Amino acid sequence: MTESILGFRDERFWDDELAANTELFRQADALDEAAYRIIQYDRGSAEAWTRFSEAKAIADAKRTAAYQDWMRIKRAMRN
């Protein structure tokens, strides 16, 4: 009986971890889309390209963090 309860907790733990990681990737996608919207209609402006570059760097950093978190989860699940 105890094993089934602990197994459920473990499963729930991993579900929560994966849901949080999925949210990180979703946020990275949203930031990436926002960056591209900056230059969607204003490609000639140096200011737009600067804002795009800054926004894209933030999106890329979020995606890197999400990937690193995903790798942490994979390593933890193997152990």
C-alpha positions in Angstrom: 0.0 0.0 0.0 2.7 2.4 0.9 4.6 1.7 -2.3 1.6 2.6 -4.4 1.2 5.9 -2.5 4.9 6.8 -2.9 4.8 5.8 -6.5 1.8 8.2 -7.1 3.8 11.0 -5.4 6.8 10.3 -7.6 4.6 10.4 -10.7 2.9 13.5 -9.6 6.3 15.1 -8.8 7.5 14.4 -12.4 4.3 15.6 -13.9 4.7 18.9 -12.0 8.4 19.2 -13.1 7.5 18.5 -16.7 4.6 21.0 -16.6 6.8 23.7 -15.2 9.4 22.9 -17.9 6.8 23.0 -20.6 5.8 26.5 -19.3 9.4 27.7 -19.7 9.4 26.6 -23.3 6.0 28.2 -23.9 7.3 31.5 -22.5 10.4 31.2 -24.7 8.1 30.7 -27.8 6.0 33.7 -26.8 9.1 35.9 -26.3 10.4 34.8 -29.7 7.2 35.6 -31.4 7.1 39.0 -29.8 10.7 39.7 -31.0 9.7 38.9 -34.6 6.6 41.1 -34.4 9.0 44.0 -33.8 10.5 43.7 -37.3 7.4 42.4 -39.0 6.4 45.8 -40.4 9.5 47.9 -39.6 12.5 46.2 -41.1 14.3 49.3 -42.3 14.7 51.1 -39.0 17.9 50.7 -37.0 15.9 51.2 -33.8 13.6 48.3 -34.7 16.6 46.0 -35.3 18.1 47.0 -32.0 14.8 46.3 -30.2 14.5 43.0 -32.1 18.1 42.0 -31.2 17.5 42.7 -27.5 14.1 40.9 -27.5 15.6 37.9 -29.4 18.4 37.7 -26.9 15.9 37.5 -24.0 13.9 34.8 -25.9 17.1 32.8 -26.6 18.1 33.0 -22.9 14.7 31.8 -21.8 14.9 28.9 -24.3 18.4 28.0 -23.0 17.2 28.0 -19.5 14.3 25.8 -20.5 16.6 23.4 -22.2 19.0 23.3 -19.3 16.1 22.6 -17.0 14.9 19.8 -19.3 18.3 18.2 -19.2 18.3 18.4 -15.4 14.9 16.6 -15.3 16.1 13.9 -17.7 19.2 13.3 -15.6 17.1 13.2 -12.4 14.6 10.8 -13.9 17.4 8.3 -14.8 18.6 8.1 -11.2 
